[in-house]
Amino acid sequence: MGFDPWDAAFVADPYPAYRELREQGRAVWCEATGQWLVPYYADVSALLRDRRLGRTYLHRFTHEEFGREAPPPEHEPFHVLNGNGLLDLEDPAHARVRRLVAKAFTPRTVERLVPAVQRLAGELVGRLRADGGGDLLGVVAEPLPVAVIAELLGVPEADRGLLRPWSADICGMFELRPDEETARRAVRASVEFSAYLRGLIAERRTRPGDDLISGLIAAHDEDGRLSEQEMISTCVLLLNAGHEATVNTTVNGWWALFRNPAELAALRASRDPEKLSTAVDELMRYDTPLQMFERWVLDDIHIGDTVIPRGAEVALLFGSANRDPARFDEPDALDLVRADNPHLTFGAGIHYCLGAPLARRELEASFGALLADGVPPLRLVEEPQWQEGYVIRGLKQLLVEF
């Protein structure tokens, strides 16, 4: 089986296909996606830091100059929202916005959230226990990061049910070749979410609090302040990126633990928080929640003997890089005490995930609450099914019982 992101069998287990890709070369042309696939850790890591590649090309070229068609005008609300977020900005705009966001989203902000994260994780696990089990995705994995991001942004509790559906519709556009219905849903969610945040920002301008939106309004430096659109795009990105990876690492991680009972037993027996942190990193490496990160080639590059010209697109295969035997010993084995583990799950370079410390805290709280003293062991009820999407890798549900 080769690289086929629309094939259910490939989506369920892409790792054999990645081994084949690594045997074919350092850069492999994929006709189906119109991209150069980059499967090796060293190349993916280097290209994430290479300024000859970009998440966008519009800071240097028009669509016509770059040989690409402009997106349809009716998709504009999605592209305005996405294009003003940190993930898709390039320098100098990226450096300016990241610097200002970092003034509001500090390590102290994350640490201040930790007690709430742990309390929420305990409450959600308590609900799962009270029911004797259920869908780990719906009861624990999803509600925790959404509630934490909502708390961070200062979204009132009554409105928090809006966030996950908006996020899911917007994230549909990050899959390969999204269809028109996916685009319509993403545009509608972009319009609605932006309008909601615009109202929340207006309220915080008159009544600031200790939430992140108030911090973003207050953040300024010699270059000025964040624009309203930059604030809106930052908040949406924090929700989308800040919970998709956490949700999927939780359920993908438990599915991996159920298939590796000796590792699960050793983790359950350990009471060392440092070992739990090491285990979380290994679960992120072992079954990466973001399998692919795409970049545009702004100037010709060489990958080995292959010249990739300006205007091409490369697909940096995080899932393959994190299983590359040239970088990881026994990469296909789940090793929860793996000490040397510089996985690329959070990216690298200027687009390294700003929310990585918070994501780690959430994952440690979630796994810790389910592995705590007095909590009966979890057991899998039935083998799960994978979501259809390839880029964002996750299960449809994960039914468990105590």
Sequence and secondary structure as in RCSB ss.txt:
>XXXX:A:sequence
MGFDPWDAAFVADPYPAYRELREQGRAVWCEATGQWLVPYYADVSALLRDRRLGRTYLHRFTHEEFGREAPPPEH
EPFHVLNGNGLLDLEDPAHARVRRLVAKAFTPRTVERLVPAVQRLAGELVGRLRADGGGDLLGVVAEPLPVAVIA
ELLGVPEADRGLLRPWSADICGMFELRPDEETARRAVRASVEFSAYLRGLIAERRTRPGDDLISGLIAAHDEDGR
LSEQEMISTCVLLLNAGHEATVNTTVNGWWALFRNPAELAALRASRDPEKLSTAVDELMRYDTPLQMFERWVLDD
IHIGDTVIPRGAEVALLFGSANRDPARFDEPDALDLVRADNPHLTFGAGIHYCLGAPLARRELEASFGALLADGV
PPLRLVEEPQWQEGYVIRGLKQLLVEF
>XXXX:A:secstr
    TT HHHHH  HHHHHHHHHH SSEEETTTTEEEE  HHHHHHHHT TTEES STTT  TTTTT     GGG
HHHHHHHHTSTTT  TTHHHHHHHHHHHHS HHHHHHHHHHHHHHHHHHHHHHHHTTEEEHIIIIITHHHHHHHH
HHHT  GGGGGGHHHHHHHHHGGGSSS  HHHHHHHHHHHHHHHHHHHHHHHHHHHS  SSHHHHHHH EETTEE
  HHHHHHHHHHHHHHHHHHHHHHHHHHHHHHHT HHHHHHHHH   HHHHHHHHHHHHHHT SB EEEEEESS 
EEETTEEE TT EEEEEHHHHTT TTTSSSTTS  TT S     TT  GGGS TTHHHHHHHHHHHHHHHSSTT 
   EE S   B S SSB  BS  EEE 
